Amino acid sequence: MEESIKYLKEQFGLGEPDIRSYSPLTLAYIGDGIYELYIRTILIKQGNCQASKLHKKASRLVKAPSQAAMVEALEPLFTPEEEAVYKRGRNAKSYTTAKNATTGEYRKATGFEAVMGYLYLTEQYCRMIDLIKIGLEVLDDRK
């Protein structure tokens, strides 16, 4: 993945981002996309399945209540930087509302997505995967 990101940067003339210059909602925006991509990748690699079933499984894992449950378990494991990003994301003034989540769940999910975006943009892919794995184990235990 690192080589692909390097190639992407070269081809589009992208520099190293100053992560502090990004708003927490921008971090959450990219974090939302990258988290969903990782979830879809995990599901696909577990075996071939109907697209509708894959969508249902993925939707269950990426919805705000699931992310909120994950982040409650992950927050004690956050580094100081991750904790700061999480709080900025959680406390950011959002202009959208959750369809199927409480305001609290939505805010926690936004914080979680901000952490995912931060880790992605700072190229801490292994850390991101470790947190996702722990979070998915938490959701699995809740079944």
Buried (B, 14 or more C-beta within 10 A) or exposed (E): EEEEBEEEEEEEEEEEEEEEEBEBBBBBBBBBBBBBEBBBEBBEEEEEEEEEEBEEBBEEBBBBBBBBBBBEBBBEEBEEBBBBBBBBBBEBEBEEEBEEBEEEBBBBBBBBBBBBBBBBBBBBBEBBBBBBEEBBEBBEEEE
